[in-house]
Amino acid sequence: QVHPVESGGGLVQAGGSLRLSCAASGSISSINAMAWYRQAPGKEREWVGSIDAGGTTQYADSYKGRFSISRDKVKNIMYLQMNSLTPDDTAVYYCKGFVGTTGVWGQGTQVTVSS
C-alpha cells in the first residue's frame, strides 16, 4: 500500500509562486507513477500533471509552462512548482500514487490565491 501526504499549501498573492510536496510512504518501490490533481470550489477534480518512474512528466494543457512537476527519488517526494498564480488557481491540490493501475489519494492541501 502507498500513502501519499501533501504539504506546502497556504495563502499566496496573485503573481506569486508556491511549491507543493507529496511525500509517499509504504511500498515505495512499487510506485510506477504519481500525479497531481486539483479541485476548485464548485468544480470537479481535474488532472494537473504526472510523473512516471523514469521521471517523464506530462501536463494538462492548461498548466504547461506555468506548473512544473519534479521528484526526489531518494526522499520519495514529488513536487509541484506553481508560478504566476492567479485567484483561479485557488483549489485543494491532491496527490495520487499509482501502483500498477491502482491509485491512492492523499488528503489534499489547500491553496488560496488572493487578488
C-alpha positions in Angstrom: 0.0 0.0 0.0 1.1 3.5 -0.8 0.3 6.5 1.5 0.7 9.9 -0.2 0.8 13.0 2.1 0.6 16.5 0.6 2.0 19.7 2.2 3.0 23.2 1.3 -0.4 24.7 0.7 -1.3 28.1 2.0 -2.2 31.7 1.1 -0.3 33.4 -1.6 -0.8 36.7 -3.5 -1.6 36.8 -7.2 1.5 36.6 -9.3 3.4 34.6 -6.6 4.7 31.1 -6.5 4.2 28.1 -4.3 5.8 24.7 -4.2 3.7 21.7 -3.0 5.2 18.5 -1.8 3.8 14.9 -1.8 5.7 12.5 0.4 5.0 8.9 -0.2 5.4 6.2 2.4 4.6 2.5 2.3 5.5 0.3 -0.7 7.7 2.9 -2.3 9.4 0.5 -4.7 6.0 -0.4 -6.2 5.0 3.1 -7.2 5.2 3.4 -11.0 3.7 6.9 -11.3 2.5 9.9 -9.3 0.1 12.7 -10.2 -1.2 16.0 -9.1 -4.9 16.9 -9.3 -6.8 19.9 -8.1 -10.4 20.7 -7.2 -11.6 24.3 -7.2 -14.7 25.3 -5.3 -17.8 24.1 -7.0 -15.9 22.3 -9.7 -14.9 18.7 -10.4 -11.4 17.4 -9.6 -9.1 17.7 -12.6 -5.8 16.3 -13.5 -2.8 18.7 -13.4 0.1 16.5 -14.4 2.0 13.3 -13.8 5.5 11.9 -13.4 6.4 8.3 -14.1 9.0 6.1 -12.6 11.5 7.2 -15.2 11.0 10.8 -14.5 9.0 11.6 -17.6 6.4 14.3 -16.9 3.1 15.1 -18.6 0.8 18.1 -18.1 -2.7 19.2 -18.9 -2.6 21.9 -21.5 -3.9 24.5 -19.0 -0.7 24.2 -16.9 2.1 23.8 -19.4 4.7 26.4 -18.9 3.4 27.6 -15.6 3.4 24.5 -13.4 6.3 22.0 -13.1 6.4 18.5 -11.5 9.6 17.0 -10.2 10.6 14.2 -7.9 13.3 13.4 -5.4 13.6 9.6 -5.6 15.9 9.4 -2.6 13.5 11.2 -0.3 10.4 9.7 -2.1 8.9 13.2 -2.5 7.1 14.6 -5.6 6.9 18.4 -6.0 4.6 20.7 -7.8 6.1 24.1 -8.5 3.4 26.6 -9.3 4.3 30.1 -10.8 2.3 33.1 -11.8 -0.6 32.1 -9.6 -4.0 33.7 -10.1 -7.1 33.6 -7.9 -8.4 30.9 -10.4 -5.7 28.6 -9.1 -7.4 28.6 -5.7 -8.2 24.9 -5.0 -7.5 21.9 -3.0 -4.5 20.1 -4.5 -4.3 16.4 -4.3 -1.5 13.9 -4.9 -2.2 10.4 -6.2 0.3 7.5 -6.1 -0.1 4.6 -8.6 0.8 1.0 -8.1 0.0 -0.6 -11.4 -3.3 1.0 -12.4 -4.4 1.3 -8.7 -4.3 4.9 -7.4 -4.2 6.1 -3.8 -5.2 9.6 -3.0 -3.6 11.9 -0.4 -5.8 14.1 1.8 -5.2 17.2 -0.2 -3.7 20.6 0.7 -5.5 23.9 0.3 -4.0 26.7 -1.9 -5.6 30.1 -1.8 -4.5 32.9 -4.1 -5.6 36.4 -3.1 -6.1 39.2 -5.7 
